Amino acid sequence: MKRFFLLLCLFVCTMPAFADTVSIDHFTIVENPFAQGEVAVQAVDSAKHVRENVNGVFTFTMNGFQETLQFEKGTAFYRKKIERSTFLYAKHVNDSGTHSILYYIYKNGDKLKPWHISWVLLLAIPAGLVLLAYMFKRFIVIALIIFIIFFYFNHHNGLSIGRFFESIVDGLKGLF
């Protein structure tokens, strides 16, 4: 009996321990309540509830720059000041794939209001303008002017053509 107990203890003590890895599959951008002009990244579940079990360092790409964010209780603070309204393209790569979200951060005085921009909307606006121009030949010049204004607004607020198409491609990848 002693040998059995000794063997059981030896087996349990030498058995490797496996930790449950925490991964971020969904996240949102919110205004940082502790700093003016900054935003925070929150790890959320599919129902948009903050996952407070997410702690540690995770790598994100924010507008093309790689950032390491320290998560505590599901929230990490992005320490770059936002001086004016701008687009923020956040991307996180983990074992389950690439997760990316495009936000328009609207600055009104001291307040920041993040608005999620869907890739469907990014695809629908130019496609709708092309369709209207095709249907109504007299609308071609007006559609071209609106198209130029649309891309100028995007570029002026930090959304380059590359990130524009990258956001659409990442959204299409999420469908499959």
C-alpha positions, -999 to +999 in steps of 0.1 A: +000+000+000+029+024+008+045+016-026+012+024-044+008+057-025+045+066-032+041+058-069+008+078-070+026+108-054+055+105-077+033+103-108+012+133-097+043+154-088+061+147-121+031+152-143+035+183-163+012+212-155-007+227-184-020+263-181-051+274-198-040+301-222-061+332-225-066+347-259-083+378-271-108+371-300-130+402-295-121+437-283-134+472-283-120+507-281-134+530-254-124+564-240-098+561-212-116+573-180-083+581-162-065+601-189-077+629-211-072+624-249-064+587-246-083+555-254-084+520-238-087+486-253-111+462-236-111+424-242-147+414-245-167+383-252-191+379-281-218+396-261-196+427-256-191+421-218-156+428-205-136+396-198-120+403-165-099+371-166-076+386-193-044+397-177-009+400-191+009+415-221-006+412-256+007+426-289-015+448-309-009+468-341-024+503-339-025+522-371+004+502-384+026+505-353+032+475-331+023+481-295+026+459-264-004+465-242-006+455-205-040+441-197-054+441-162-089+428-156-096+429-193-085+465-199-053+480-214-045+516-218-032+529-252-009+557-240-008+577-273-026+611-271-053+618-296-051+654-306-080+655-332-106+633-347-090+604-364-093+568-375-078+540-354-072+506-369-065+481-342-053+446-351-045+416-329-030+383-341-032+351-320-035+314-326-071+316-337-064+341-364-063+379-370-088+401-353-091+437-364-114+466-359-116+500-375-128+529-353-134+566-359-124+585-328-145+616-327-130+643-305-153+670-292-136+693-267-121+670-241-143+640-248-135+611-272-163+591-287-151+559-306-174+548-334-170+513-349-167+515-387-179+482-403-160+469-433-194+465-449-199+503-448-164+508-462-173+486-491-209+498-495-202+536-499-179+533-530-199+505-545-231+525-541-215+555-558-203+534-587-237+518-590-255+552-590-230+565-616-237+535-637-274+538-634-276+575-640-251+588-666-256+624-655-246+615-620-211+604-630-195+638-623-213+642-590-204+606-580-167+613-589-167+644-567-183+626-538-158+597-543-129+621-541-143+638-510-148+604-494-112+594-499-099+628-490-118+627-457-104+592-450-069+602-458-070+635-439-082+616-408-055+589-409-071+561-430-047+554-458-058+535-489-038+504-477-056+503-444-089+509-461-085+478-482-068+459-454-099+465-432-122+452-460-100+421-466-099+413-429-137+416-427-141+393-457-117+368-441-139+368-409-168+356-430-151+323-438 
